[in-house]
Amino acid sequence: MKVNPLHYAKLVKLMMDGAYNCHELADMTGLAYATVLSYAKALHKEKAAHISMWDKDSVGRDTVKIYMIGAGRDAKRQTMPRTEVYKRYRDKKRHQELLRRMVL
């Protein structure tokens, strides 16, 4: 859908009023996700918007940016220590091996 001033104004108003990710903003404004993402990135680059928080994806990682209009510091991403990442990986492999043995 073509971005007209009304859609852009609605996008900016939503970003001012609450904390939404780009998928939610696209649904609420009727704009394509790629359009909303490009506007959010442009606003962020020009320091007219900031990342207010990070949302978790389906795996539990902080990858979904929540933008808000206004100057501010970007929220820090929560990272998992490498030891925890390796522990989860080993546990997953151990569990897969156990399932494989039970099936055979």
N, C-alpha and C positions, 0 to 999 in steps of 0.2 A: 504494500500500500504506500502511496506517495505521502511524504511527510508534509503536512500543511501547518500553518502557524497554530491552529487549534490543537492538533496532536502533540506538537512540540511543547506547547504551554501545559497540556495535561501531564506530559511526561515530567516536566520540571516541577510542577505542583506536587505530583506523587513523590518525587524524590525529596522534596522539602518536608512533606508531611509525615513520612514514615520510612521505615527501613525495608526495602524490597530488593530482591535480586532481579537480574535482567529478564529472566523468564516470566516472573510475576508482572513486571512492568510491561512486557510485551502483551501479555494476556489482558491487562487492564486498559491499555491504550489502543489495542487493535493493530499495533505496528508489528512488523516482523522482528524476530529476536535479533537478527543481524543489525537491523537499523537501530534498535535500542542500545545494543552493545556498542556500536560505533559512536553514538551520541554520548553514552556514559563515559567511554574511554576519552573522547575529545574534551568533555567537561573536566575530567580528572587531570588530563594533561595540562590544561590551562589553569589548573588549581581553582576551578569554580565548584568542584565537587571533591569529596574524599571518600575513602573506603571506611565506613563506620564500623563494620564488623565482617567476619568471615562466617559463612554457613558451611556445614558439613555436606559432602557429597554422599552417594549411596554406600561408599566404602568406609566413610568416617573421617576423611581427610578434609582439612580446611582449604577448599578450592573455589568456592562460590563467593564472589565479592558482593557485598551489600553497599551500594553507593548512597550518599546523601549530599544534597546541595549545600554549599558553604565551605569556607576555608576550615581546615582542621588537619590534624595529623592522621595518617592512615593507621588503621588498627594492625597490630602485629598478628601474624599467623601463628597458631599453636603447632609446634612441631614435636614429633615423637622422637625420643632418643634412639639412636641407632641400635643400642642394645635391645630395646623393646621391639624394634622392627625385626631384628634377627631372631629374637625369641619367638615372635609370632610366626615367622616363616618356618622355623624349625618345628614348632608345634603343629602347624598345618601339614607339613611333610610327614611328620610322625603319625598324625591322624589319618592321612591318605594311605600310608603304608599299612596301618592297622585295618582299615576298611578293605584294602586289596587282599590282605591275608584272610580276612573273614569270608570274602566272596569265593576265594579259591579253595 
